[in-house]
């Protein structure tokens, strides 16, 4: 016969009651410790360290704007809410928020790097990832940025096309000032001289192929009329075997010279 079976019923009940009381007491003790920890001022978030890109935002200003929006202490503060609060600030693309025991938060910021204006609104820009964001246009020099435009959701494609076209015109000392993708899928380009170029439709390889042939032959064609590439007023590259162009004081249709 086992010891448990031989133990009187009242003793077994007392043991069960003692175990239950011990468990309850332990739970109360743990709860009290947790309550003390959560309420103790030692663990109140008292400092926020901001690191990373802060060229457009003052770390002190960011802390002052975000701190009132944080609820709880070191253990209970919502890191996602803190991240969203930092990312709501102008120019902030990404924020990573971490806890540092016992009462600090450390924030690593990444700012948008503006590479172009987007559309006709001065406050909308494209960053180096091809993402459209809004910020104070007074924080950049608009004249130093090209202007890109296109349908919603196409900013990455437009930026990629711009980056592919820029080196094609650089040898002519011409810069791409504007690039637009129409809703019908046609590309239009404007140089820093004001010349307008119709690039037409097609894949990136097709469009840049036409632009490359044009750029490589423009000097030769313009010289036939005593002009330089800077005299270009307009060009239409949508022709199968050549392109139409207007030079200052000259109008002509030219075939691509044979190599």
C-alpha positions as CSV (number, residue, x, y, z in Angstrom):
1,X,0.0,0.0,0.0
2,X,1.4,3.4,-1.0
3,X,2.1,6.2,1.5
4,X,-0.5,8.5,-0.3
5,X,-3.2,5.8,0.0
6,X,-2.4,5.3,3.7
7,X,-2.5,9.0,4.4
8,X,-5.7,10.1,6.1
9,X,-8.1,12.2,4.0
10,X,-7.9,15.2,6.2
11,X,-4.1,15.2,5.9
12,X,-4.3,15.0,2.1
13,X,-6.7,17.9,2.1
14,X,-4.4,20.0,4.3
15,X,-1.5,19.3,2.0
16,X,-3.6,20.3,-1.0
17,X,-4.7,23.5,0.8
18,X,-1.2,24.3,1.8
19,X,0.1,23.9,-1.8
20,X,-2.8,26.1,-3.1
21,X,-2.0,28.7,-0.5
22,X,1.7,28.6,-1.4
23,X,0.9,29.0,-5.1
24,X,-1.5,31.9,-4.4
25,X,1.1,33.6,-2.2
26,X,3.8,33.2,-4.8
27,X,1.5,34.6,-7.5
28,X,0.7,37.6,-5.3
29,X,4.4,38.1,-4.6
30,X,5.2,38.0,-8.3
31,X,2.3,40.4,-9.1
32,X,3.5,42.8,-6.3
33,X,7.0,42.7,-7.7
34,X,5.8,43.4,-11.2
35,X,3.6,46.2,-10.0
36,X,6.5,47.7,-8.1
37,X,8.7,47.4,-11.2
38,X,6.2,49.0,-13.5
39,X,5.5,51.9,-11.0
40,X,9.0,52.5,-9.9
41,X,10.4,55.8,-11.2
42,X,13.7,54.1,-11.9
43,X,12.2,52.5,-15.0
44,X,10.4,55.6,-16.3
45,X,11.9,56.5,-19.8
46,X,14.1,59.4,-19.0
47,X,16.4,59.7,-22.0
48,X,16.1,59.2,-25.8
49,X,19.3,58.9,-27.8
50,X,18.9,59.8,-31.5
51,X,21.6,58.7,-33.9
52,X,22.1,58.4,-37.6
53,X,20.9,60.9,-40.3
54,X,19.8,64.2,-38.7
55,X,20.9,66.7,-41.3
56,X,17.3,67.9,-41.8
57,X,16.1,67.3,-38.2
58,X,17.5,68.4,-34.9
59,X,17.8,65.5,-32.5
60,X,16.6,67.7,-29.7
61,X,13.5,68.8,-31.7
62,X,12.7,65.2,-32.5
63,X,13.0,64.1,-28.9
64,X,10.8,67.1,-27.8
65,X,8.1,66.2,-30.4
66,X,8.1,62.5,-29.8
67,X,8.5,62.2,-26.0
68,X,4.9,63.4,-25.2
69,X,3.5,60.7,-27.5
70,X,5.2,57.9,-25.6
71,X,3.2,56.1,-23.0
72,X,4.4,53.7,-20.3
73,X,7.9,53.0,-18.9
74,X,10.9,51.0,-20.1
75,X,9.1,47.7,-20.0
76,X,5.7,48.8,-21.3
77,X,6.5,51.5,-23.9
78,X,5.2,50.5,-27.3
79,X,8.3,50.4,-29.6
80,X,6.2,50.3,-32.7
81,X,4.3,53.4,-31.7
82,X,7.6,55.1,-30.9
83,X,8.9,54.1,-34.3
84,X,5.8,55.5,-36.1
85,X,6.1,58.7,-34.1
86,X,9.7,59.3,-35.3
87,X,8.8,58.2,-38.9
88,X,6.0,60.8,-38.9
89,X,8.6,63.6,-38.7
90,X,9.6,65.3,-42.0
91,X,12.5,63.7,-43.9
92,X,12.6,60.6,-41.7
93,X,12.4,57.5,-43.9
94,X,13.1,54.8,-41.3
95,X,13.5,54.7,-37.5
96,X,14.7,51.7,-35.5
97,X,13.9,52.0,-31.8
98,X,15.5,49.8,-29.1
99,X,15.4,49.7,-25.3
100,X,18.5,50.3,-23.2
101,X,18.2,49.1,-19.6
102,X,17.1,50.6,-17.3
103,X,15.3,53.7,-18.6
104,X,16.6,54.7,-22.1
105,X,15.5,54.4,-25.7
106,X,18.0,54.5,-28.6
107,X,16.8,55.5,-32.0
108,X,18.7,55.0,-35.3
109,X,17.4,57.2,-38.0
110,X,17.6,57.1,-41.8
111,X,16.6,60.2,-43.7
112,X,15.3,60.5,-47.2
113,X,17.9,61.5,-49.7
114,X,16.2,63.7,-52.2
115,X,17.3,63.0,-55.8
116,X,14.5,64.6,-57.7
117,X,11.2,66.6,-57.5
118,X,8.1,64.7,-58.2
119,X,5.2,66.1,-60.2
120,X,4.3,69.8,-60.0
121,X,4.2,70.1,-56.2
122,X,7.3,71.5,-54.7
123,X,6.8,69.5,-51.5
124,X,6.8,66.1,-53.2
125,X,10.2,64.5,-53.9
126,X,11.7,61.2,-54.9
127,X,14.4,59.6,-52.7
128,X,17.3,57.5,-53.7
129,X,15.1,54.4,-53.4
130,X,12.6,55.8,-55.9
131,X,10.0,56.4,-53.2
132,X,7.9,59.6,-53.2
133,X,7.8,61.5,-49.9
134,X,6.7,65.0,-48.8
135,X,8.9,67.5,-47.1
136,X,9.6,71.2,-46.9
137,X,11.0,72.2,-50.3
138,X,12.9,75.0,-48.6
139,X,15.2,72.4,-47.2
140,X,16.7,71.7,-50.6
141,X,17.8,73.7,-53.6
142,X,15.0,72.9,-56.2
143,X,17.2,74.1,-59.1
144,X,19.7,71.4,-58.3
145,X,17.1,68.6,-58.7
146,X,15.6,67.2,-61.9
147,X,11.8,67.0,-62.0
148,X,10.3,63.6,-62.6
149,X,6.6,62.7,-63.1
150,X,4.4,59.8,-63.9
151,X,1.4,57.8,-62.8
152,X,1.0,56.9,-59.2
153,X,3.2,54.0,-58.2
154,X,5.6,54.4,-61.1
155,X,8.2,56.6,-59.4
156,X,10.8,53.8,-59.2
157,X,10.5,53.1,-62.9
158,X,10.8,56.8,-63.7
159,X,13.9,57.2,-61.5
160,X,15.5,54.2,-63.1
161,X,14.9,55.5,-66.6
162,X,16.3,58.9,-65.6
163,X,19.4,57.3,-64.2
164,X,19.8,55.3,-67.5
165,X,19.4,58.4,-69.7
166,X,21.7,60.9,-67.8
167,X,25.0,59.3,-68.9
168,X,23.9,59.2,-72.5
169,X,23.7,63.0,-72.7
170,X,26.6,63.8,-70.4
171,X,29.3,63.6,-73.2
172,X,27.4,66.4,-75.0
173,X,27.5,68.6,-71.8
174,X,23.7,68.3,-71.7
175,X,21.8,67.4,-68.6
176,X,18.3,65.9,-68.2
177,X,16.2,68.5,-66.4
178,X,12.8,66.8,-66.7
179,X,11.5,63.3,-67.5
180,X,7.9,62.3,-67.7
181,X,6.0,59.1,-68.2
182,X,2.5,59.6,-69.5
183,X,-0.5,57.5,-68.6
184,X,-0.2,56.0,-72.1
185,X,3.3,54.8,-71.4
186,X,5.2,57.4,-73.5
187,X,8.4,59.0,-72.3
188,X,9.1,62.8,-72.7
189,X,12.4,64.4,-71.8
190,X,13.5,68.0,-71.4
191,X,17.2,69.0,-71.3
192,X,18.7,71.8,-69.2
193,X,18.8,73.9,-72.4
194,X,15.0,73.7,-72.7
195,X,15.1,71.2,-75.6
196,X,12.1,68.8,-75.6
197,X,12.7,65.2,-76.8
198,X,9.9,62.7,-77.5
199,X,11.3,59.3,-76.6
200,X,8.2,57.3,-77.3
201,X,7.1,54.0,-75.8
202,X,8.9,50.7,-75.1
203,X,11.0,48.9,-72.6
204,X,13.8,50.6,-70.8
205,X,16.3,49.0,-73.3
206,X,14.3,50.1,-76.3
207,X,13.9,53.7,-75.1
208,X,17.5,54.1,-74.0
209,X,18.6,52.5,-77.2
210,X,16.9,55.2,-79.2
211,X,18.3,57.9,-76.9
212,X,21.8,56.5,-77.2
213,X,21.7,56.5,-81.1
214,X,20.4,60.0,-81.0
215,X,23.0,61.3,-78.5
216,X,25.8,59.6,-80.5
217,X,24.8,61.2,-83.8
218,X,23.5,64.6,-82.7
219,X,26.8,66.4,-83.0
220,X,27.4,65.1,-86.5
221,X,23.9,66.0,-87.7
222,X,24.0,69.4,-86.1
223,X,27.4,70.2,-87.6
224,X,25.9,69.8,-91.1
225,X,24.0,72.9,-90.4
226,X,26.7,74.8,-88.6
227,X,25.2,74.1,-85.3
228,X,26.2,72.4,-82.0
229,X,24.1,70.2,-79.8
230,X,23.3,73.2,-77.6
231,X,21.3,74.5,-80.6
232,X,18.8,71.7,-80.3
233,X,15.2,72.9,-79.7
234,X,13.2,69.7,-80.1
235,X,13.5,66.1,-81.3
236,X,11.2,63.2,-82.0
237,X,12.7,59.8,-81.7
238,X,9.6,57.8,-82.5
239,X,10.6,57.2,-86.1
240,X,11.8,53.7,-87.1
241,X,14.9,54.7,-89.1
242,X,15.9,58.1,-87.8
243,X,14.6,61.1,-85.9
244,X,13.1,64.5,-86.5
245,X,14.7,67.4,-84.9
246,X,14.6,71.2,-84.8
247,X,17.7,73.2,-84.4
248,X,17.8,76.9,-83.7
249,X,17.3,78.5,-87.1
250,X,17.0,75.1,-88.8
251,X,14.3,72.5,-89.3
252,X,15.1,69.1,-90.7
253,X,14.4,65.3,-90.6
254,X,17.6,63.3,-90.2
255,X,18.4,59.6,-90.7
256,X,20.7,58.1,-88.2
257,X,24.1,58.2,-89.8
258,X,25.5,54.8,-90.7
259,X,28.6,53.6,-88.7
